Amino acid sequence: MTVLEIKGHSIPCRGLLFDKDGTLLHFMALWGGWADYILRDMEQRLAVMGAGFTVPVEKVLGTIHNPQGRVRSYDLKGPLAMATAEETNGLLAWQLYAAGVPWNEAILQVQQITNQAMFEIRSQKPAFPMPGLQNLLDACRDGGIPVAVVTSDTTDSANEHLDWMGLSSYFHAVIGRDGVKNGKPHPEMVLHACAKMGIRPEEAVVIGDSNGDMQMAKQAGCRLAVGLYQEEGPAEHLIDADLVISDYNEITIKA
């Protein structure tokens, strides 16, 4: 069995499962502009009705803003980092509903806003691989280790973002939230991905940037839950991680 070397630990492994946003690709490069567009459009619609957000703007999606009001970062424990598309739409629609918009109309308006935001994102294709990822995927391919994506995004979006980065050919399976009944931290994504990869969960290593990823790995009985954290200071949000790395250059593969 192939062995992963991570921070002095030797981990037998037959498959790697990756979260997508913030794990395979730079989160803010893709979703920072999206969140900016969404919040500005929402704020303008609410202002027309003589209303505003029911909470500070930072709390709507879990964003961190610069002095000019633009999104510069995000709460690793917040909705932008962890919510599904359906959950996000619900949070946004609630803001319109609280301002007096009927719920069905609020949902339609949010869908229009998010569709336009994605149109803007697609015109730029701002998906960039995390440091060291390409080398790790090459090593997995050379070592015969299958890899998969398990993400709270939709399967189509995940495949689209992999295409933008030129990485689609590496992955044996892409499991989005729409491909399972239960999202993270439920283990269903892992179980589904492992079945497609022809391995058992206890032979797999999960890598992600949220504690929901770590909990998913633990509930599935995976061999190891690895947190990815690039910021300074302790990774306090990854309380269920077995190991935490700052980039993929900290992982080597031995046949």
FENJOQUI-V601247 format. One record per residue. N is the residue number from 1. PSI is psi as a letter, one per 20 degrees, with the letter a starting at -180 (none if undefined). Layout:
BEGIN
N PSI
N PSI
END
This chain:
BEGIN
1 q
2 q
3 p
4 p
5 o
6 o
7 l
8 i
9 p
10 o
11 o
12 p
13 p
14 j
15 q
16 p
17 p
18 p
19 r
20 f
21 p
22 i
23 g
24 h
25 q
26 p
27 g
28 h
29 h
30 g
31 i
32 g
33 h
34 g
35 h
36 g
37 g
38 g
39 h
40 g
41 g
42 g
43 g
44 g
45 g
46 h
47 h
48 h
49 j
50 k
51 a
52 a
53 q
54 i
55 r
56 q
57 h
58 h
59 i
60 g
61 i
62 l
63 q
64 p
65 q
66 r
67 h
68 i
69 j
70 q
71 p
72 i
73 a
74 q
75 o
76 i
77 j
78 r
79 g
80 h
81 h
82 i
83 q
84 r
85 h
86 g
87 g
88 g
89 h
90 g
91 g
92 g
93 h
94 h
95 g
96 g
97 g
98 h
99 i
100 j
101 p
102 q
103 g
104 h
105 h
106 g
107 g
108 g
109 g
110 g
111 h
112 g
113 g
114 h
115 g
116 h
117 g
118 h
119 g
120 g
121 g
122 h
123 i
124 h
125 l
126 m
127 o
128 p
129 q
130 q
131 p
132 i
133 g
134 g
135 h
136 g
137 h
138 g
139 h
140 g
141 g
142 h
143 j
144 k
145 o
146 q
147 q
148 r
149 p
150 o
151 q
152 i
153 r
154 q
155 g
156 g
157 g
158 g
159 h
160 g
161 h
162 h
163 g
164 h
165 i
166 k
167 j
168 h
169 i
170 h
171 p
172 h
173 q
174 o
175 o
176 r
177 h
178 i
179 j
180 r
181 h
182 p
183 a
184 q
185 j
186 q
187 j
188 h
189 g
190 g
191 g
192 g
193 g
194 h
195 g
196 h
197 i
198 k
199 r
200 q
201 h
202 i
203 j
204 q
205 p
206 p
207 p
208 r
209 j
210 q
211 h
212 h
213 g
214 g
215 h
216 g
217 g
218 g
219 h
220 i
221 k
222 q
223 h
224 q
225 o
226 p
227 q
228 p
229 o
230 i
231 r
232 q
233 r
234 q
235 m
236 h
237 i
238 l
239 h
240 j
241 q
242 h
243 q
244 p
245 r
246 h
247 r
248 i
249 i
250 i
251 p
252 q
253 p
254 p
255 none
END
